[in-house]
Amino acid sequence: MPRTAGSQNQENLKYQKLYNWGRTLITSGVIKNQDKFPSEHILQKKFGYSRQTVRNALDRLEKDGLIVRVKGSGTYVSYENSGADGERPHVGLILSYFSDYLFPQVYAGIESVLRDKGFEIDVAVTRNRLNDEEMYLKGFLNRNVAGLIIEGTRSTFPNPNLRLYKEIRKRNIPTLFIHNHYQNEQFDSVEMSDARAGYELTRILIQNGHRRIGGIFKYDDMQGIERYRGFIECLSDYGINFDDDCIRWYSTKDMEEKLSRKSLLRMYRRTKDCTAMILYNDEVAGFYMDFLKERGLRVPEDISLVSFDDAGPEQEAELKILSAIHPKYNLGRITARNLLRMMEDPDWQKKNYAHQFPVAFNNGNSVRDIR
């Protein structure tokens, strides 16, 4: 059957998205020179794209000199980041762990503002390890960066690197958090309205007749706790009973185990009478939808799902999960713009440079009206 112009355009968009993802991770230094790059098979599984789409994106990355394929060994990064221009001021960017589906667009937003103003961006990824955060903070202090953008590491918990944050304040280095903040360190942050989004997603389910609602939340990041808070506050406001057995918690360290087929099956057996689930983000939603599909269950006919970030892999054309929109590129741009304003303001510590995005949703159709 010949491909339509519409399907060809969709394939081109997917190819471009995958190429941009790979290029950003390589040129930003998150995946470094000679590091192994994900294989065709892994990329197909991660993004849900066809083998040809993945191959086309890899071909272009190779043509641009960003990767090299070694027969019998794999694909490797072949790009030496030469952004060490000592004459240009540097901004440090610390991420707790990069979600492949979010990071490139957030970074692109930051880069579009800072590079235009002559700043180099030094990227560090802690993988949610506080000792790594300590190491990177020390490194950025030694390099006398002009400013810092930080995604908190294990942001639910009080941060132990207080002496380093005190040193940042002492040196008056403009610092702005993204996605979260620490309860025991008061820096301004640029965030989603996570609790409000959790509340509104839950209200949508309730307004469609759902009373037994389960959930999967992340407990070591502030976003997970805030999204959960909105969920339970909405249940309370509408007089709907909360059932602890219907909630599954996970952290960065045990994500693979807690979202394994075996663990999801245990959870499903506890939540079989739930007509809807609220999920921490679209990555988790992807795991859960795959699990449901294997059991012959359909969304939303058998169960309704809602999620956060509007950043999941491409889904089947007839189904799109209802998700609170993460501003992605715009979050990066506003963070960078606010940091620039802070750099120009010697009294930035006394001012408010925080920003919280209003709640918005995509046009997902993963909720069934059961009234």
C-alpha positions in Angstrom: 0.0 0.0 0.0 1.6 3.3 -1.0 2.4 5.8 1.7 0.3 9.0 1.9 1.8 12.4 2.1 0.6 12.7 5.7 2.3 9.5 6.7 5.5 10.6 5.0 5.4 13.9 6.9 5.0 12.0 10.2 8.0 9.9 9.4 10.0 13.0 8.6 9.0 14.7 11.9 10.0 11.6 13.8 13.3 11.4 12.0 14.0 15.1 12.8 13.0 14.7 16.4 15.4 11.7 16.9 18.2 13.5 15.1 17.8 16.6 17.2 17.7 14.5 20.4 21.0 12.8 19.5 22.7 16.0 18.4 21.7 17.8 21.6 22.9 15.1 23.9 26.3 14.9 22.0 27.0 18.6 21.5 26.0 19.5 25.1 28.5 17.0 26.4 26.0 14.8 28.2 27.2 11.9 26.0 30.9 12.5 25.6 33.4 11.7 22.9 34.0 7.9 22.6 31.0 7.1 24.8 28.8 4.4 23.4 25.7 5.7 21.6 22.4 3.8 21.9 21.9 1.1 19.3 19.2 1.0 16.6 17.3 -1.6 18.6 17.4 0.4 21.8 16.3 3.6 20.0 13.4 1.7 18.3 12.2 0.5 21.6 12.7 3.8 23.4 10.9 6.0 20.8 8.5 3.5 19.2 9.9 4.4 15.8 10.4 2.2 12.8 13.8 0.7 12.0 14.1 2.9 8.9 13.3 6.1 10.8 16.0 5.3 13.4 18.5 4.3 10.7 17.9 7.6 8.8 18.5 9.7 11.9 21.7 7.7 12.7 22.9 8.1 9.1 22.6 11.9 9.4 24.4 11.9 12.8 27.2 9.9 11.2 27.3 12.2 8.1 27.6 15.2 10.5 30.6 13.6 12.2 28.8 13.2 15.6 28.9 9.4 15.7 30.9 6.6 14.1 29.7 3.0 13.6 32.2 0.2 14.4 31.3 -3.1 12.9 30.8 -5.8 15.5 31.3 -3.3 18.3 28.5 -0.7 18.2 28.0 3.0 17.7 30.2 5.6 19.4 30.3 9.4 19.8 33.0 11.0 17.7 32.5 14.6 18.6 35.1 16.5 20.7 33.3 19.3 22.5 35.6 22.2 22.0 33.5 24.7 23.8 36.3 25.5 26.2 36.7 29.0 25.1 38.4 30.6 28.0 37.4 34.1 26.8 33.7 33.4 27.1 31.9 33.4 30.4 30.5 30.0 31.5 27.2 29.0 33.1 27.0 25.7 35.0 23.9 23.5 34.3 23.4 20.6 36.8 20.7 18.1 36.1 19.7 15.3 38.5 19.2 12.8 35.7 18.2 13.5 32.1 14.9 12.1 30.9 15.7 11.6 27.2 12.3 12.8 26.2 12.5 16.1 28.1 16.2 17.1 28.3 16.9 18.1 24.7 14.1 20.6 24.5 14.8 22.2 27.9 18.5 22.4 27.0 17.7 23.9 23.6 15.6 26.6 25.3 18.5 27.5 27.7 21.0 27.4 24.9 19.0 29.6 22.5 19.2 32.4 25.1 22.6 32.0 26.7 24.7 31.2 23.6 23.1 34.2 21.8 24.5 36.4 24.7 28.0 34.9 24.4 27.8 32.3 27.3 29.2 28.8 27.2 27.1 26.1 29.0 28.9 23.4 31.1 26.5 20.5 31.6 26.8 18.0 34.5 24.5 15.1 35.3 24.3 13.8 38.9 22.0 10.8 38.2 20.3 11.7 41.5 23.5 11.1 43.5 24.2 13.8 46.2 27.9 13.0 46.2 28.0 13.8 42.5 26.2 17.0 43.1 28.8 18.0 45.7 31.6 17.2 43.2 30.0 19.3 40.4 29.2 22.2 42.7 32.9 22.3 43.8 34.0 22.1 40.2 31.8 25.1 39.2 32.9 27.1 42.2 36.6 26.5 41.2 35.9 27.6 37.7 34.2 30.8 38.8 31.1 30.3 36.6 29.0 33.4 36.0 25.8 31.7 37.0 24.2 28.3 37.8 21.1 26.5 36.7 20.4 23.5 38.9 17.9 20.7 38.9 17.8 19.5 42.5 19.1 16.0 43.3 16.8 13.9 45.4 14.9 17.1 45.9 12.3 15.6 48.3 14.9 15.3 51.0 16.9 18.1 52.9 20.1 18.7 51.0 23.4 18.0 52.7 25.6 20.3 50.5 24.6 23.3 52.5 28.1 24.7 52.9 28.5 24.8 49.1 25.2 26.6 48.7 26.3 29.1 51.4 29.5 29.6 49.4 27.5 30.3 46.3 25.5 33.0 48.1 28.7 34.4 49.7 30.3 34.8 46.2 27.0 36.2 44.9 26.8 33.7 42.0 23.3 34.0 40.5 21.6 30.6 40.9 18.2 29.4 39.7 16.6 26.0 40.1 14.5 24.3 37.5 11.7 21.7 38.1 12.1 21.7 41.8 13.9 23.3 44.8 15.3 22.3 48.2 13.2 22.8 51.4 16.3 23.7 53.4 17.9 26.1 50.7 15.8 29.0 49.5 16.8 29.7 45.9 14.2 30.8 43.3 13.0 28.2 40.8 11.3 27.8 37.5 8.7 25.0 37.7 5.5 23.5 36.5 2.5 24.0 38.8 2.8 20.3 39.7 0.3 20.2 42.6 -2.3 22.1 40.6 -1.8 19.8 37.6 -2.3 16.8 39.8 -5.5 18.3 41.2 -6.9 19.2 37.8 -6.1 15.8 36.2 -7.8 14.1 39.1 -10.8 16.4 38.8 -11.1 15.4 35.1 -11.3 11.7 36.1 -13.9 12.4 38.8 -16.0 14.5 36.4 -16.0 11.5 34.1 -17.5 9.3 36.8 -14.3 7.7 38.2 -14.3 7.0 41.9 -11.7 4.3 42.3 -8.5 5.9 41.1 -5.0 4.5 41.6 -1.6 6.0 40.9 2.1 5.6 40.5 4.3 8.4 41.9 8.0 9.1 42.4 9.0 9.8 46.0 12.6 11.1 45.7 11.8 14.1 43.5 9.7 17.1 44.6 7.6 16.9 41.4 6.4 13.4 42.5 5.3 14.6 45.9 3.6 17.7 44.6 1.7 15.8 41.9 0.6 13.3 44.6 -0.4 16.2 46.9 -2.7 17.6 44.2 -4.2 14.1 43.6 -5.1 13.5 47.3 -6.3 17.1 47.9 -8.7 16.7 44.9 -10.0 13.3 46.3 -10.6 15.0 49.6 -12.4 18.0 48.2 -14.8 15.7 46.2 -15.4 13.4 49.2 -13.8 10.4 47.5 -12.1 7.7 49.6 -8.4 7.3 49.4 -7.0 3.7 49.3 -3.3 3.3 50.1 -3.2 -0.1 48.4 -4.0 1.6 45.1 -0.8 3.7 45.1 2.7 2.6 44.0 5.8 4.5 44.9 9.3 4.3 43.2 12.6 6.2 43.2 15.4 6.7 40.7 17.4 3.8 42.1 14.6 1.2 42.1 12.7 2.4 39.0 13.7 -0.6 36.9 12.5 -3.0 39.5 9.3 -1.3 40.5 8.2 -0.8 36.9 9.2 -4.3 35.8 6.4 -6.6 34.5 6.5 -8.6 37.7 6.0 -5.6 39.9 3.4 -4.1 37.7 1.5 -7.4 37.8 1.5 -7.3 41.6 0.2 -3.7 41.5 -2.5 -4.6 38.9 -3.8 -7.4 41.1 -4.3 -4.8 43.9 -5.9 -2.2 41.6 -8.1 -4.4 39.3 -11.2 -2.6 40.5 -9.7 0.9 39.8 -11.3 2.4 36.7 -8.5 5.0 36.3 -4.9 5.6 37.1 -2.9 8.8 37.4 0.8 8.3 36.5 3.9 10.3 37.5 4.9 11.1 33.9 4.7 9.9 30.3 7.7 7.6 30.7 5.9 5.7 33.4 2.7 5.8 31.4 4.5 4.1 28.5 5.6 1.3 30.8 2.1 0.8 32.1 0.4 1.0 28.7 2.8 -1.7 27.4 1.9 -3.9 30.4 -1.9 -3.4 29.9 -1.5 -4.2 26.2 0.2 -7.5 27.0 -2.7 -8.4 29.2 -5.2 -7.6 26.4 -6.5 -4.5 28.2 -7.4 -1.3 26.2 -7.1 2.4 27.1 -9.6 4.0 27.7 -12.2 1.2 27.1 -11.0 -0.9 30.0 -9.1 1.7 32.1 -8.6 5.4 31.9 -5.1 6.9 32.2 -3.8 10.4 32.8 -0.2 11.6 33.1 2.2 14.6 33.2 4.7 16.2 30.8 3.1 15.6 27.4 6.5 14.2 26.4 6.1 10.5 25.8 7.1 8.5 22.8 4.9 8.6 19.7 1.7 6.7 20.4 -0.8 5.0 18.1 -2.6 7.5 16.1 -6.0 6.7 17.6 -4.8 7.0 21.2 -3.1 9.9 23.0 -2.7 9.9 26.7 -4.2 13.0 28.4 -1.3 14.7 30.0 -0.4 18.0 31.8 1.9 19.9 29.4 5.5 20.5 30.5 6.6 23.7 28.9 10.0 22.2 27.8 11.6 24.7 25.4 9.8 27.6 27.0 10.9 26.6 30.5 14.5 26.6 29.3 14.2 30.0 27.7 12.5 31.6 30.7 15.1 30.1 33.1 17.9 31.5 31.0 16.3 34.9 30.6 15.7 35.2 34.3 19.3 34.1 35.0 20.6 36.8 32.7 18.5 39.4 34.6 20.0 38.1 37.9 23.5 38.5 36.5 22.8 42.1 35.9 21.3 42.6 39.3 23.9 42.8 42.2 20.9 42.5 44.6 19.4 39.4 43.0 19.3 37.6 46.4 16.7 40.1 47.6 14.5 39.9 44.5 12.1 37.3 43.2 13.1 35.6 39.9 10.9 32.6 40.4 8.3 31.5 37.7 5.6 28.9 37.8 3.8 27.9 34.7 0.0 27.7 34.6 -1.6 24.3 34.1 -2.4 23.3 30.5 -3.4 20.0 29.0 -2.9 18.3 25.6 -5.8 16.9 23.6 -5.4 13.4 24.9 -8.3 10.9 24.6 -7.3 8.4 27.2 -10.2 9.1 29.6 -13.6 7.3 29.2 -16.8 8.8 30.6 -18.3 6.1 32.8 -21.2 8.1 34.2 
